[in-house]
């Protein structure tokens, strides 16, 4: 094995994921339908009910749809990470990953390549969503559309690593939908995607604590600040730490001698 083998394998996995993205148009459309419904329908209804004070990174009062845009970006990456992991369950049993996982290539490298592929796809989806939001007159500083890229990469990797960790526990495709519901909806609704932390604190200290330490909240805040050209160190460190924990656990989970795959009798 040399560097060329690693390079070909990585771009083969990334290219396959991008090809799926191009050919499976329903996947692309479904990834945008959810956030666009929140943006066009729910935001219009909640605008009057949820008043927002001036909080960083915003310098003035904003409309509710402006506030939730970074949260909807996080929604795209969250659902994409879980959907990519769903395909991993299938690929591991009947697809290309079944062959790759028994190849001489290290499993950590294969998992990282899968993560990068899913992250690239989610970033493409995010920019299409931002273009639609721009047409809807939700504008950010033009520099923010470039500064957001590192935040999207890190948050995409973190959420994708969480999906991979979950997929290491799942042996049957039918069980994945239930697990997703127990992860996606609590992570999304117990976060700063739809409302700021001070709103939750007024309602319940327990909900405030759960949302504050929710990795998805930190990923959303990292994206929010980056979109407006600001640096949120706490969100960066928290998201990075969560990624390290999730990817380490996923690599262990996919280890046939140590992980969940051997404990449950799978391979």
C-alpha positions in Angstrom: 0.0 0.0 0.0 1.3 3.4 -0.9 0.0 7.0 -1.0 -1.5 6.5 -4.4 -3.8 3.7 -3.1 -5.0 5.9 -0.4 -5.6 8.8 -2.8 -7.6 6.6 -5.2 -9.7 5.1 -2.5 -10.5 8.4 -0.9 -11.5 10.1 -4.2 -13.4 6.9 -5.2 -15.5 7.2 -2.1 -16.0 10.9 -2.5 -16.8 10.6 -6.2 -19.3 7.9 -5.6 -21.1 10.0 -2.9 -21.1 13.0 -5.3 -22.5 10.9 -8.1 -25.3 9.7 -5.8 -26.0 13.4 -5.0 -26.2 14.2 -8.8 -28.3 11.2 -9.8 -30.6 10.9 -6.8 -32.5 14.1 -7.3 -35.2 13.2 -4.8 -32.5 13.2 -2.1 -31.4 16.7 -3.1 -35.0 17.9 -3.1 -35.9 16.3 0.2 -32.8 17.9 1.8 -34.1 21.3 0.9 -37.9 20.9 1.5 -37.6 20.6 5.3 -35.6 23.9 5.9 -37.5 25.8 3.2 -40.8 24.9 4.9 -39.5 26.2 8.2 -38.2 29.3 6.5 -41.3 30.2 4.4 -44.1 28.8 6.6 -43.2 28.4 10.3 -41.0 31.5 10.4 -43.9 33.6 9.1 -46.2 32.3 11.9 -43.6 32.6 14.7 -42.3 36.0 13.7 -44.9 37.9 15.8 -44.8 35.4 18.7 -41.1 35.3 19.2 -39.4 38.7 19.8 -35.7 38.7 19.6 -33.4 41.0 21.5 -30.1 42.2 20.1 -27.7 39.4 20.7 -24.3 38.6 19.1 -23.4 38.3 16.3 -26.3 40.6 15.3 -25.8 44.3 15.7 -29.5 45.3 15.4 -33.0 43.8 15.7 -33.6 41.1 13.2 -36.5 39.2 11.7 -37.1 35.7 13.0 -36.3 34.1 9.6 -32.9 35.8 9.7 -32.2 34.2 13.1 -33.3 30.7 12.2 -31.3 30.6 8.9 -28.1 29.3 10.5 -30.2 26.8 12.4 -31.7 25.5 9.2 -28.2 25.2 7.7 -27.5 23.0 10.7 -30.7 21.0 9.9 -29.4 20.3 6.4 -26.1 19.1 7.7 -27.7 17.0 10.5 -30.1 15.2 8.2 -27.4 14.8 5.6 -25.1 13.2 8.2 -27.8 10.8 9.2 -28.8 10.0 5.7 -25.1 9.3 4.8 -24.9 7.0 7.8 -28.1 5.3 6.6 -26.4 4.5 3.3 -23.4 3.2 5.3 -25.6 0.6 6.9 -26.7 -0.5 3.4 -23.2 -0.3 1.9 -21.7 -2.3 4.8 -24.0 -5.2 4.2 -24.6 -5.2 0.4 -22.7 -2.2 -1.2 -19.2 -1.1 -1.9 -18.2 -0.7 1.8 -18.6 -4.4 2.3 -15.5 -4.9 0.1 -13.7 -1.8 1.3 -14.0 -2.7 4.9 -12.1 -6.0 4.3 -9.5 -4.3 2.2 -5.9 -3.6 3.4 -6.9 0.1 3.8 -7.2 1.1 7.5 -10.8 1.4 8.6 -10.2 4.9 10.1 -9.2 6.1 6.7 -12.3 4.6 5.0 -14.5 6.2 7.6 -12.8 9.6 7.3 -13.2 9.4 3.5 -16.9 8.6 4.0 -17.2 11.6 6.3 -15.5 14.0 3.9 -17.8 12.8 1.1 -20.9 13.4 3.1 -19.6 16.8 4.3 -18.9 17.9 0.7 -22.5 17.0 -0.3 -24.0 18.8 2.7 -22.0 22.0 1.8 -23.4 21.9 -1.7 -26.9 21.6 -0.3 -26.2 24.5 2.1 -25.1 26.9 -0.6 -28.2 26.1 -2.7 -30.3 26.9 0.4 -28.4 30.1 1.0 -29.0 31.1 -2.6 -32.8 30.6 -2.1 -32.6 32.5 1.2 -30.8 35.3 -0.6 -33.6 35.5 -3.2 -36.0 35.6 -0.2 -34.1 38.7 1.0 -32.3 37.1 3.8 -28.9 38.6 3.3 -25.6 38.2 5.3 -22.3 40.1 4.7 -20.8 38.9 1.4 -17.6 37.9 3.2 -19.6 35.6 5.4 -20.4 33.3 2.5 -16.7 32.5 2.4 -15.9 32.6 6.1 -18.7 30.0 6.7 -16.9 27.3 4.8 -14.5 26.2 7.6 -17.5 26.2 10.0 -19.5 24.0 7.6 -16.6 21.6 7.2 -16.2 21.1 11.0 -19.9 20.9 11.8 -20.5 18.6 8.9 -17.7 16.3 10.1 -19.0 16.3 13.6 -22.6 15.5 12.7 -21.4 12.9 10.2 -19.2 11.3 12.8 -22.2 11.1 15.1 -24.1 9.3 12.3 -21.3 6.9 11.8 -21.2 6.1 15.5 -24.9 5.3 15.4 -24.5 3.2 12.3 -21.9 1.1 14.1 -24.7 -0.1 16.5 -27.2 -0.8 13.7 -27.3 -4.1 11.9 -30.6 -3.9 10.2 -31.7 -1.0 7.9 -35.2 -1.1 9.3 -34.0 -0.2 12.8 -32.2 3.0 11.7 -35.3 5.1 11.2 -36.3 4.7 14.9 -32.8 5.5 16.1 -32.7 8.6 13.9 -36.0 9.9 15.4 -34.5 9.5 18.9 -31.5 11.5 17.9 -32.4 14.0 15.3 -35.5 15.6 16.8 -34.2 16.0 20.4 -30.9 17.4 19.0 -32.7 19.9 16.7 -35.4 21.1 19.1 -33.2 21.2 22.2 -30.8 23.6 20.5 -30.4 27.3 19.5 -31.5 26.5 16.0 -35.0 27.9 16.5 -34.7 30.1 19.6 -31.8 31.7 21.6 -30.6 30.3 24.9 -32.1 33.2 26.9 -35.6 32.3 25.7 -35.1 28.7 26.9 -33.7 30.0 30.2 -36.9 32.0 30.8 -38.9 28.8 30.3 -36.8 26.1 32.0 -33.4 25.9 33.5 -33.3 22.2 32.6 -34.0 22.8 28.9 -31.5 25.7 29.0 -28.8 23.4 30.2 -29.6 20.6 27.7 -29.6 23.1 24.8 -26.4 24.8 26.0 -24.4 21.6 26.0 -26.0 20.1 23.0 -23.2 19.6 20.3 -25.7 20.6 17.6 -26.2 24.0 19.4 -22.5 24.7 19.3 -22.3 23.7 15.6 -25.2 26.1 14.8 -23.6 29.0 16.8 -20.2 28.3 15.1 -22.0 28.7 11.7 -24.1 31.7 12.9 -21.0 33.7 14.0 -19.0 32.7 10.9 -21.8 33.8 8.6 -21.5 37.3 10.1 -17.7 37.4 10.1 -17.2 36.7 13.8 -15.2 34.1 15.7 -16.9 32.0 18.4 -14.0 30.2 20.2 -16.2 28.3 22.6 -18.4 26.9 19.8 -15.2 26.0 17.8 -13.6 24.1 20.6 -16.8 22.4 21.7 -17.6 21.3 18.1 -14.0 20.1 17.6 -14.0 18.1 20.8 -17.4 16.5 20.0 -16.0 15.5 16.6 -13.0 13.9 18.1 -15.1 12.0 20.6 -17.6 10.8 18.0 -15.1 9.8 15.3 -13.0 8.0 17.9 -16.0 6.1 19.2 -17.1 5.3 15.6 -13.7 3.9 14.7 -13.7 1.7 17.8 -17.3 0.7 16.9 -16.2 -0.4 13.4 -13.2 -2.3 14.7 -14.1 -6.0 14.3 -12.1 -7.1 17.3 -13.1 -4.3 19.7 -16.3 -2.6 18.6 -20.0 -3.2 18.5 -19.7 -5.1 15.3 -18.2 -8.1 17.1 -20.4 -7.7 20.2 -23.5 -8.1 18.1 -22.2 -10.8 15.9 -22.0 -8.7 12.8 -19.1 -8.1 10.5 
